[in-house]
Amino acid sequence: MNLEQNFAAKPNKKAWIYLGKVKPDTDEDVIRNYISRKLPEADELIVEKLNSAGKNESFKIGINFVFKDNISSAGIWPVGVLIRRFHFGKKPFLGETGEPTNENSQAPLEGTS
């Protein structure tokens, strides 16, 4: 057994940011290039376009946690865009069958039904 295969550094923690109210037809590459110009030392950048209900675009941005304050600064973004922490939705609770169930429902305790 090669011990070096089991030993590695922990991946860098990411800060996840929501970017909204971006003009239509803006894609991930435009956002990635913009951030790279504003924060050239930022590495491991992730940009994902989100499904937007309106006509504006929105994105989920993952960046090395040490750059959290830099990317959250209003000074680096164009006036009018929305920048905030990204909130991940709750994942559905999966029951014994692997199907989503109501999180508030509980199976009766054994011997109580």
MMTF fields as JSON, N, C-alpha, C and O atoms, coordinates in Angstrom:
{
  "mmtfVersion": "1.0.0",
  "mmtfProducer": "UNKNOWN",
  "numBonds": 451,
  "numAtoms": 452,
  "numGroups": 113,
  "numChains": 1,
  "numModels": 1,
  "chainsPerModel": [1],
  "groupsPerChain": [113],
  "chainIdList": ["A"],
  "bondAtomList": [4, 2, 8, 6, 12, 10, 16, 14, 20, 18, 24, 22, 28, 26, 32, 30, 36, 34, 40, 38, 44, 42, 48, 46, 52, 50, 56, 54, 60, 58, 64, 62, 68, 66, 72, 70, 76, 74, 80, 78, 84, 82, 88, 86, 92, 90, 96, 94, 100, 98, 104, 102, 108, 106, 112, 110, 116, 114, 120, 118, 124, 122, 128, 126, 132, 130, 136, 134, 140, 138, 144, 142, 148, 146, 152, 150, 156, 154, 160, 158, 164, 162, 168, 166, 172, 170, 176, 174, 180, 178, 184, 182, 188, 186, 192, 190, 196, 194, 200, 198, 204, 202, 208, 206, 212, 210, 216, 214, 220, 218, 224, 222, 228, 226, 232, 230, 236, 234, 240, 238, 244, 242, 248, 246, 252, 250, 256, 254, 260, 258, 264, 262, 268, 266, 272, 270, 276, 274, 280, 278, 284, 282, 288, 286, 292, 290, 296, 294, 300, 298, 304, 302, 308, 306, 312, 310, 316, 314, 320, 318, 324, 322, 328, 326, 332, 330, 336, 334, 340, 338, 344, 342, 348, 346, 352, 350, 356, 354, 360, 358, 364, 362, 368, 366, 372, 370, 376, 374, 380, 378, 384, 382, 388, 386, 392, 390, 396, 394, 400, 398, 404, 402, 408, 406, 412, 410, 416, 414, 420, 418, 424, 422, 428, 426, 432, 430, 436, 434, 440, 438, 444, 442, 448, 446],
  "bondOrderList": [1, 1, 1, 1, 1, 1, 1, 1, 1, 1, 1, 1, 1, 1, 1, 1, 1, 1, 1, 1, 1, 1, 1, 1, 1, 1, 1, 1, 1, 1, 1, 1, 1, 1, 1, 1, 1, 1, 1, 1, 1, 1, 1, 1, 1, 1, 1, 1, 1, 1, 1, 1, 1, 1, 1, 1, 1, 1, 1, 1, 1, 1, 1, 1, 1, 1, 1, 1, 1, 1, 1, 1, 1, 1, 1, 1, 1, 1, 1, 1, 1, 1, 1, 1, 1, 1, 1, 1, 1, 1, 1, 1, 1, 1, 1, 1, 1, 1, 1, 1, 1, 1, 1, 1, 1, 1, 1, 1, 1, 1, 1, 1],
  "groupList": [{"groupName": "MET", "atomNameList": ["N", "CA", "C", "O"], "elementList": ["N", "C", "C", "O"], "formalChargeList": [0, 0, 0, 0], "bondAtomList": [1, 0, 2, 1, 3, 2], "bondOrderList": [1, 1, 2], "singleLetterCode": "M", "chemCompType": "L-PEPTIDE LINKING"}, {"groupName": "ASN", "atomNameList": ["N", "CA", "C", "O"], "elementList": ["N", "C", "C", "O"], "formalChargeList": [0, 0, 0, 0], "bondAtomList": [1, 0, 2, 1, 3, 2], "bondOrderList": [1, 1, 2], "singleLetterCode": "N", "chemCompType": "L-PEPTIDE LINKING"}, {"groupName": "LEU", "atomNameList": ["N", "CA", "C", "O"], "elementList": ["N", "C", "C", "O"], "formalChargeList": [0, 0, 0, 0], "bondAtomList": [1, 0, 2, 1, 3, 2], "bondOrderList": [1, 1, 2], "singleLetterCode": "L", "chemCompType": "L-PEPTIDE LINKING"}, {"groupName": "GLU", "atomNameList": ["N", "CA", "C", "O"], "elementList": ["N", "C", "C", "O"], "formalChargeList": [0, 0, 0, 0], "bondAtomList": [1, 0, 2, 1, 3, 2], "bondOrderList": [1, 1, 2], "singleLetterCode": "E", "chemCompType": "L-PEPTIDE LINKING"}, {"groupName": "GLN", "atomNameList": ["N", "CA", "C", "O"], "elementList": ["N", "C", "C", "O"], "formalChargeList": [0, 0, 0, 0], "bondAtomList": [1, 0, 2, 1, 3, 2], "bondOrderList": [1, 1, 2], "singleLetterCode": "Q", "chemCompType": "L-PEPTIDE LINKING"}, {"groupName": "PHE", "atomNameList": ["N", "CA", "C", "O"], "elementList": ["N", "C", "C", "O"], "formalChargeList": [0, 0, 0, 0], "bondAtomList": [1, 0, 2, 1, 3, 2], "bondOrderList": [1, 1, 2], "singleLetterCode": "F", "chemCompType": "L-PEPTIDE LINKING"}, {"groupName": "ALA", "atomNameList": ["N", "CA", "C", "O"], "elementList": ["N", "C", "C", "O"], "formalChargeList": [0, 0, 0, 0], "bondAtomList": [1, 0, 2, 1, 3, 2], "bondOrderList": [1, 1, 2], "singleLetterCode": "A", "chemCompType": "L-PEPTIDE LINKING"}, {"groupName": "LYS", "atomNameList": ["N", "CA", "C", "O"], "elementList": ["N", "C", "C", "O"], "formalChargeList": [0, 0, 0, 0], "bondAtomList": [1, 0, 2, 1, 3, 2], "bondOrderList": [1, 1, 2], "singleLetterCode": "K", "chemCompType": "L-PEPTIDE LINKING"}, {"groupName": "PRO", "atomNameList": ["N", "CA", "C", "O"], "elementList": ["N", "C", "C", "O"], "formalChargeList": [0, 0, 0, 0], "bondAtomList": [1, 0, 2, 1, 3, 2], "bondOrderList": [1, 1, 2], "singleLetterCode": "P", "chemCompType": "L-PEPTIDE LINKING"}, {"groupName": "TRP", "atomNameList": ["N", "CA", "C", "O"], "elementList": ["N", "C", "C", "O"], "formalChargeList": [0, 0, 0, 0], "bondAtomList": [1, 0, 2, 1, 3, 2], "bondOrderList": [1, 1, 2], "singleLetterCode": "W", "chemCompType": "L-PEPTIDE LINKING"}, {"groupName": "ILE", "atomNameList": ["N", "CA", "C", "O"], "elementList": ["N", "C", "C", "O"], "formalChargeList": [0, 0, 0, 0], "bondAtomList": [1, 0, 2, 1, 3, 2], "bondOrderList": [1, 1, 2], "singleLetterCode": "I", "chemCompType": "L-PEPTIDE LINKING"}, {"groupName": "TYR", "atomNameList": ["N", "CA", "C", "O"], "elementList": ["N", "C", "C", "O"], "formalChargeList": [0, 0, 0, 0], "bondAtomList": [1, 0, 2, 1, 3, 2], "bondOrderList": [1, 1, 2], "singleLetterCode": "Y", "chemCompType": "L-PEPTIDE LINKING"}, {"groupName": "GLY", "atomNameList": ["N", "CA", "C", "O"], "elementList": ["N", "C", "C", "O"], "formalChargeList": [0, 0, 0, 0], "bondAtomList": [1, 0, 2, 1, 3, 2], "bondOrderList": [1, 1, 2], "singleLetterCode": "G", "chemCompType": "PEPTIDE LINKING"}, {"groupName": "VAL", "atomNameList": ["N", "CA", "C", "O"], "elementList": ["N", "C", "C", "O"], "formalChargeList": [0, 0, 0, 0], "bondAtomList": [1, 0, 2, 1, 3, 2], "bondOrderList": [1, 1, 2], "singleLetterCode": "V", "chemCompType": "L-PEPTIDE LINKING"}, {"groupName": "ASP", "atomNameList": ["N", "CA", "C", "O"], "elementList": ["N", "C", "C", "O"], "formalChargeList": [0, 0, 0, 0], "bondAtomList": [1, 0, 2, 1, 3, 2], "bondOrderList": [1, 1, 2], "singleLetterCode": "D", "chemCompType": "L-PEPTIDE LINKING"}, {"groupName": "THR", "atomNameList": ["N", "CA", "C", "O"], "elementList": ["N", "C", "C", "O"], "formalChargeList": [0, 0, 0, 0], "bondAtomList": [1, 0, 2, 1, 3, 2], "bondOrderList": [1, 1, 2], "singleLetterCode": "T", "chemCompType": "L-PEPTIDE LINKING"}, {"groupName": "ARG", "atomNameList": ["N", "CA", "C", "O"], "elementList": ["N", "C", "C", "O"], "formalChargeList": [0, 0, 0, 0], "bondAtomList": [1, 0, 2, 1, 3, 2], "bondOrderList": [1, 1, 2], "singleLetterCode": "R", "chemCompType": "L-PEPTIDE LINKING"}, {"groupName": "SER", "atomNameList": ["N", "CA", "C", "O"], "elementList": ["N", "C", "C", "O"], "formalChargeList": [0, 0, 0, 0], "bondAtomList": [1, 0, 2, 1, 3, 2], "bondOrderList": [1, 1, 2], "singleLetterCode": "S", "chemCompType": "L-PEPTIDE LINKING"}, {"groupName": "HIS", "atomNameList": ["N", "CA", "C", "O"], "elementList": ["N", "C", "C", "O"], "formalChargeList": [0, 0, 0, 0], "bondAtomList": [1, 0, 2, 1, 3, 2], "bondOrderList": [1, 1, 2], "singleLetterCode": "H", "chemCompType": "L-PEPTIDE LINKING"}],
  "groupTypeList": [0, 1, 2, 3, 4, 1, 5, 6, 6, 7, 8, 1, 7, 7, 6, 9, 10, 11, 2, 12, 7, 13, 7, 8, 14, 15, 14, 3, 14, 13, 10, 16, 1, 11, 10, 17, 16, 7, 2, 8, 3, 6, 14, 3, 2, 10, 13, 3, 7, 2, 1, 17, 6, 12, 7, 1, 3, 17, 5, 7, 10, 12, 10, 1, 5, 13, 5, 7, 14, 1, 10, 17, 17, 6, 12, 10, 9, 8, 13, 12, 13, 2, 10, 16, 16, 5, 18, 5, 12, 7, 7, 8, 5, 2, 12, 3, 15, 12, 3, 8, 15, 1, 3, 1, 17, 4, 6, 8, 2, 3, 12, 15, 17],
  "groupIdList": [1, 2, 3, 4, 5, 6, 7, 8, 9, 10, 11, 12, 13, 14, 15, 16, 17, 18, 19, 20, 21, 22, 23, 24, 25, 26, 27, 28, 29, 30, 31, 32, 33, 34, 35, 36, 37, 38, 39, 40, 41, 42, 43, 44, 45, 46, 47, 48, 49, 50, 51, 52, 53, 54, 55, 56, 57, 58, 59, 60, 61, 62, 63, 64, 65, 66, 67, 68, 69, 70, 71, 72, 73, 74, 75, 76, 77, 78, 79, 80, 81, 82, 83, 84, 85, 86, 87, 88, 89, 90, 91, 92, 93, 94, 95, 96, 97, 98, 99, 100, 101, 102, 103, 104, 105, 106, 107, 108, 109, 110, 111, 112, 113],
  "secStructList": [7, 7, 4, 4, 4, 4, 7, 7, 7, 7, 7, 7, 7, 3, 3, 3, 3, 3, 3, 3, 3, 3, 7, 6, 6, 7, 7, 2, 2, 2, 2, 2, 2, 2, 2, 2, 2, 2, 7, 6, 6, 7, 7, 1, 7, 3, 3, 3, 3, 7, 7, 7, 1, 1, 1, 1, 3, 3, 3, 3, 3, 3, 3, 3, 4, 4, 4, 2, 2, 2, 2, 2, 7, 4, 4, 4, 1, 7, 6, 6, 7, 3, 3, 3, 3, 7, 7, 7, 7, 7, 7, 7, 3, 3, 7, 6, 6, 1, 1, 3, 3, 7, 6, 6, 7, 7, 7, 7, 7, 6, 6, 7, 7],
  "xCoordList": [0.843, 0.0, 0.884, 1.807, 0.614, 1.385, 0.767, -0.341, 1.474, 0.95, 0.746, -0.122, 1.528, 1.397, 0.062, -0.413, -0.548, -1.852, -2.953, -3.977, -2.764, -3.781, -3.563, -4.352, -2.51, -2.184, -2.197, -1.463, -3.025, -3.102, -3.622, -4.218, -3.397, -3.916, -5.422, -5.945, -6.101, -7.539, -7.791, -7.073, -8.794, -9.095, -9.416, -9.943, -9.094, -9.37, -10.866, -11.664, -11.231, -12.626, -13.072, -12.304, -14.311, -14.847, -15.852, -16.59, -15.863, -16.933, -17.853, -17.387, -19.157, -20.129, -20.925, -21.509, -20.937, -21.524, -22.61, -22.462, -23.708, -24.769, -24.542, -24.379, -24.531, -24.423, -25.682, -25.943, -26.465, -27.721, -27.857, -27.0, -28.956, -29.268, -28.186, -27.812, -27.699, -26.682, -27.397, -28.409, -26.874, -27.561, -27.743, -26.912, -28.834, -29.12, -27.976, -27.209, -27.888, -26.902, -25.46, -24.525, -25.27, -23.936, -23.695, -24.571, -22.52, -22.256, -21.16, -20.582, -20.892, -19.926, -18.532, -17.841, -18.114, -16.77, -16.594, -15.53, -17.623, -17.553, -17.345, -16.501, -18.114, -17.998, -16.633, -15.968, -16.215, -14.912, -13.772, -12.885, -13.792, -12.753, -12.786, -11.739, -13.981, -14.123, -13.497, -12.726, -13.837, -13.287, -11.773, -11.052, -11.292, -9.849, -9.09, -7.955, -9.712, -9.07, -9.084, -8.115, -10.187, -10.312, -9.521, -8.975, -9.462, -8.758, -7.809, -8.065, -6.723, -5.845, -5.215, -4.848, -5.085, -4.485, -5.476, -5.076, -6.761, -7.784, -7.667, -7.678, -7.556, -7.469, -8.655, -9.447, -8.77, -9.846, -11.223, -12.059, -11.453, -12.707, -13.74, -13.448, -14.948, -16.062, -17.182, -17.572, -17.696, -18.808, -19.864, -19.589, -21.08, -22.199, -23.372, -23.798, -23.889, -25.074, -26.291, -26.44, -27.158, -28.371, -29.565, -29.535, -30.603, -31.848, -32.554, -32.907, -32.759, -33.388, -34.825, -35.13, -35.708, -37.119, -37.365, -38.242, -36.606, -36.796, -35.891, -35.353, -35.736, -34.92, -33.441, -32.609, -33.093, -31.692, -31.046, -31.736, -29.719, -28.965, -28.514, -28.395, -28.264, -27.712, -26.729, -26.811, -25.792, -24.695, -24.388, -24.604, -23.88, -23.317, -21.811, -21.307, -21.092, -19.639, -18.992, -19.341, -18.048, -17.251, -15.827, -15.237, -15.276, -13.923, -13.223, -13.871, -11.907, -11.139, -11.567, -11.673, -11.811, -12.398, -11.591, -12.163, -10.297, -9.485, -9.857, -9.504, -10.562, -10.963, -12.418, -12.958, -13.054, -14.475, -14.766, -15.696, -13.987, -14.235, -13.955, -14.656, -12.935, -12.601, -13.734, -14.132, -14.255, -15.287, -16.631, -17.479, -16.832, -18.089, -18.097, -19.132, -16.976, -16.868, -17.63, -17.42, -18.514, -19.302, -18.409, -18.803, -17.221, -16.324, -15.797, -15.353, -15.832, -15.307, -16.389, -16.076, -17.648, -18.749, -19.363, -19.333, -19.925, -20.643, -21.847, -22.451, -22.175, -23.324, -24.589, -24.809, -25.418, -26.71, -26.769, -27.863, -25.609, -25.674, -25.906, -25.612, -26.427, -26.71, -25.662, -25.446, -25.012, -24.0, -24.316, -24.504, -24.37, -24.645, -24.173, -23.785, -24.214, -23.85, -24.851, -26.05, -24.364, -25.245, -25.869, -25.16, -27.183, -27.905, -28.272, -29.041, -27.717, -28.039, -29.4, -29.678, -30.256, -31.564, -31.43, -30.421, -32.466, -32.466, -32.615, -33.377, -31.884, -32.019, -33.178, -33.358, -33.968, -35.097, -34.606, -33.595, -35.347, -35.043, -35.451, -36.573, -34.555, -34.864, -35.194, -34.429, -36.335, -36.75, -36.06, -35.13, -36.516, -35.902, -35.939, -35.064, -36.94, -37.074, -36.206, -36.093, -35.593, -34.799, -35.628, -35.097, -36.929, -37.822, -37.918, -37.862, -38.064, -38.236, -39.483, -40.518, -39.38, -40.519, -40.695, -39.828, -41.8, -42.045, -41.086, -41.076, -40.27, -39.276, -39.913, -39.283, -41.154, -41.788, -42.443, -42.771, -42.634, -43.284, -42.262, -41.111, -42.687, -41.812, -42.544, -43.751, -41.81, -42.407, -42.693, -41.928, -43.776, -44.057, -42.945, -42.354, -42.672, -41.671, -42.137, -43.333, -41.202, -41.525, -42.297, -41.885, -43.397, -44.206, -45.212, -45.934, -45.291, -46.243, -47.423, -48.351, -47.414, -48.524, -49.591, -50.603],
  "yCoordList": [-1.189, 0.0, 1.248, 1.355, 2.165, 3.397, 4.442, 4.915, 4.801, 5.751, 7.141, 7.882, 7.508, 8.832, 9.008, 10.136, 7.931, 8.022, 8.37, 8.932, 8.049, 8.304, 9.614, 9.963, 10.344, 11.57, 12.733, 12.731, 13.717, 14.895, 16.067, 15.881, 17.252, 18.443, 18.517, 18.074, 19.076, 19.291, 20.352, 21.35, 20.15, 21.162, 22.508, 22.56, 23.582, 24.914, 25.118, 24.738, 25.724, 26.052, 27.14, 28.043, 27.042, 28.004, 28.94, 28.539, 30.175, 31.116, 31.089, 31.144, 31.004, 30.946, 32.244, 32.644, 32.888, 34.211, 34.158, 33.482, 34.887, 35.055, 36.396, 37.421, 36.385, 37.599, 37.696, 36.815, 38.751, 38.897, 40.266, 41.138, 40.428, 41.659, 41.987, 43.143, 40.931, 41.085, 41.177, 40.51, 42.002, 42.221, 40.904, 40.001, 40.804, 39.579, 39.205, 40.056, 37.924, 37.348, 37.399, 37.202, 37.661, 37.567, 36.101, 35.44, 35.586, 34.174, 34.01, 34.986, 32.754, 32.434, 32.97, 33.451, 32.893, 33.352, 34.847, 35.283, 35.63, 37.078, 37.349, 38.164, 36.668, 36.859, 36.378, 37.069, 35.198, 34.644, 35.593, 35.854, 36.105, 37.037, 38.348, 38.911, 38.828, 40.067, 39.901, 40.75, 38.802, 38.558, 38.378, 38.882, 37.675, 37.456, 38.766, 38.9, 39.729, 41.042, 41.837, 42.524, 41.741, 42.494, 41.855, 42.558, 40.521, 39.775, 38.774, 37.571, 39.244, 38.342, 37.234, 36.189, 37.443, 36.429, 35.329, 34.31, 35.533, 34.536, 33.334, 33.472, 32.17, 30.944, 30.047, 30.357, 28.959, 27.99, 28.645, 28.415, 29.442, 30.169, 29.293, 28.665, 29.258, 28.514, 29.512, 30.28, 29.502, 30.376, 29.518, 28.857, 29.531, 28.768, 29.701, 30.437, 29.666, 30.452, 29.772, 28.554, 30.554, 30.024, 30.247, 31.125, 29.46, 29.673, 30.866, 30.844, 31.895, 33.116, 33.187, 32.864, 33.611, 33.738, 34.983, 34.979, 36.033, 37.286, 37.393, 36.401, 38.627, 38.838, 39.031, 38.955, 39.278, 39.44, 38.088, 37.093, 38.057, 36.832, 36.815, 37.863, 35.613, 35.471, 34.31, 33.401, 34.36, 33.402, 32.985, 33.737, 31.77, 31.279, 31.265, 30.684, 31.915, 32.029, 31.364, 31.654, 30.472, 29.858, 30.361, 30.343, 30.812, 31.373, 30.95, 30.741, 30.826, 30.475, 31.392, 32.606, 30.801, 31.526, 32.76, 33.72, 32.754, 33.914, 35.17, 36.276, 35.019, 36.161, 36.57, 37.383, 36.011, 36.276, 37.771, 38.275, 38.474, 39.902, 40.706, 41.676, 40.306, 41.024, 40.934, 41.942, 39.72, 39.542, 40.104, 40.424, 40.226, 40.765, 42.289, 42.892, 42.91, 44.364, 44.973, 44.6, 45.912, 46.565, 47.338, 47.585, 47.721, 48.523, 47.832, 48.505, 46.505, 45.836, 45.544, 45.145, 45.734, 45.364, 46.584, 47.674, 46.419, 47.528, 47.947, 47.125, 49.216, 49.74, 49.034, 48.874, 48.615, 48.019, 46.509, 45.95, 45.814, 44.362, 44.034, 44.843, 42.857, 42.4, 41.364, 40.394, 41.568, 40.628, 40.279, 41.164, 38.98, 38.537, 37.1, 36.447, 36.627, 35.238, 34.323, 34.603, 33.234, 32.284, 31.372, 30.81, 31.22, 30.341, 29.061, 29.081, 27.963, 26.668, 26.235, 26.38, 25.701, 25.214, 23.937, 23.236, 23.648, 22.404, 21.222, 21.267, 20.181, 18.949, 18.159, 18.163, 17.478, 16.721, 15.553, 14.922, 15.282, 14.135, 12.878, 12.789, 11.912, 10.665, 9.591, 9.342, 8.963, 7.886, 6.581, 6.553, 5.504, 4.191, 3.75, 3.006, 4.2, 3.794, 4.637, 4.334, 5.693, 6.585, 7.681, 8.507, 7.704, 8.718, 9.892, 9.694, 11.132, 12.281, 12.113, 11.651, 12.488, 12.424, 13.773, 14.64, 13.958, 15.17, 15.182, 14.242, 16.246, 16.306, 16.236, 15.762, 16.702, 16.74, 15.423, 15.21, 14.547, 13.282, 12.321, 12.291, 11.542, 10.554, 9.229, 9.172, 8.181, 6.848, 6.555, 6.976, 5.844, 5.507, 4.633, 3.822, 4.813, 3.984, 2.545, 2.271, 1.639, 0.215, -0.147, 0.197, -0.831, -1.269, -0.241, -0.504, 0.944, 1.956, 2.1, 2.851, 1.398, 1.572, 0.544, 0.539],
  "zCoordList": [0.0, 0.0, 0.0, 0.808, -0.879, -0.976, -0.047, -0.298, 1.016, 1.991, 1.401, 1.862, 0.392, -0.207, -0.922, -1.057, -1.379, -2.044, -1.048, -1.439, 0.226, 1.241, 1.979, 2.856, 1.642, 2.348, 1.369, 0.38, 1.643, 0.779, 1.595, 2.656, 1.102, 1.76, 1.555, 0.533, 2.526, 2.414, 1.334, 1.278, 0.484, -0.539, 0.116, 1.227, -0.581, -0.053, 0.124, -0.732, 1.247, 1.524, 0.547, 0.214, 0.096, -0.867, -0.192, 0.707, -0.64, -0.322, -1.536, -2.674, -1.295, -2.392, -2.407, -1.4, -3.559, -3.728, -4.803, -5.82, -4.558, -5.551, -6.241, -5.58, -7.556, -8.359, -9.203, -10.022, -9.019, -9.74, -10.386, -10.237, -11.106, -11.841, -12.867, -13.061, -13.515, -14.559, -15.903, -16.118, -16.803, -18.083, -18.842, -18.74, -19.602, -20.36, -21.299, -21.748, -21.575, -22.496, -21.984, -22.76, -20.695, -20.1, -19.771, -19.213, -20.109, -19.821, -18.765, -18.287, -18.415, -17.364, -17.673, -16.775, -18.933, -19.299, -19.055, -18.615, -19.335, -19.103, -17.614, -17.242, -16.763, -15.309, -14.826, -14.054, -15.276, -14.87, -15.25, -14.437, -16.476, -16.93, -16.146, -15.825, -15.841, -15.067, -13.681, -13.232, -13.013, -11.674, -11.745, -10.884, -12.747, -12.894, -13.09, -12.634, -13.767, -13.933, -12.629, -12.306, -11.88, -10.625, -9.484, -8.634, -9.468, -8.414, -9.067, -9.021, -9.67, -10.424, -9.581, -10.118, -8.28, -7.418, -7.018, -6.455, -7.306, -6.957, -7.887, -9.11, -7.29, -8.087, -7.754, -6.863, -8.459, -8.217, -8.272, -7.398, -9.277, -9.444, -10.145, -11.163, -9.589, -10.184, -10.472, -9.592, -11.696, -12.07, -12.748, -13.749, -12.196, -12.769, -13.022, -12.131, -14.24, -14.579, -13.967, -14.062, -13.344, -12.726, -13.646, -14.509, -13.461, -14.202, -13.586, -12.407, -14.37, -13.879, -14.35, -15.498, -13.456, -13.802, -14.654, -15.518, -14.418, -15.143, -16.352, -16.843, -16.822, -18.014, -17.695, -18.599, -16.433, -16.05, -15.793, -15.566, -15.83, -15.559, -14.102, -13.466, -13.579, -12.234, -12.23, -13.055, -11.277, -11.24, -9.807, -8.857, -9.683, -8.422, -8.624, -9.585, -7.699, -7.811, -6.605, -5.461, -6.871, -5.817, -5.931, -7.011, -4.81, -4.811, -3.527, -2.501, -3.586, -2.402, -1.252, -1.426, -0.079, 1.051, 1.457, 1.973, 1.239, 1.642, 0.849, 1.257, -0.275, -1.095, -0.866, -1.616, 0.168, 0.443, 0.57, -0.059, 1.37, 1.568, 0.302, 0.012, -0.447, -1.683, -2.697, -3.28, -2.908, -3.934, -3.481, -4.314, -2.17, -1.646, -1.614, -1.331, -1.897, -1.87, -3.046, -4.2, -2.733, -3.786, -4.75, -5.89, -4.313, -5.134, -6.377, -7.307, -6.417, -7.617, -8.652, -9.774, -8.293, -9.186, -9.847, -9.277, -11.053, -11.697, -10.845, -10.155, -10.907, -10.168, -10.64, -11.841, -9.688, -10.017, -9.923, -9.849, -9.924, -9.775, -8.304, -7.424, -8.051, -6.693, -6.311, -7.039, -5.173, -4.709, -3.256, -2.421, -2.967, -1.594, -1.438, -2.407, -0.215, 0.045, -0.654, -0.66, -1.24, -1.909, -0.864, -0.029, -0.902, 0.023, -0.715, -1.675, -0.258, -0.842, -0.316, 0.874, -1.198, -0.783, 0.021, -0.057, 0.798, 1.566, 0.625, -0.341, 0.92, 0.147, 0.749, 1.966, -0.091, 0.454, 1.299, 0.991, 2.372, 3.217, 2.465, 1.966, 2.38, 1.686, 2.706, 3.638, 2.519, 3.411, 3.068, 2.262, 3.678, 3.48, 2.025, 1.581, 1.279, -0.122, -1.051, -2.238, -0.517, -1.349, -1.983, -2.724, -1.703, -2.244, -1.275, -0.061, -1.802, -0.905, -0.048, -0.528, 1.207, 2.118, 2.779, 2.669, 3.46, 4.22, 5.403, 6.198, 5.532, 6.6, 7.979, 8.924, 8.109, 9.418, 9.801, 10.968, 8.838, 9.172, 9.741, 9.307, 10.707, 11.314, 11.331, 11.566, 11.084, 11.165, 12.632, 13.501, 12.926, 14.325, 14.881, 14.168, 16.163, 16.816, 16.836, 16.933, 16.744, 16.728, 17.995, 19.103, 17.824, 18.962, 19.439, 20.401, 18.794, 19.241, 18.304, 18.602, 17.174, 16.236, 16.464, 15.763]
}
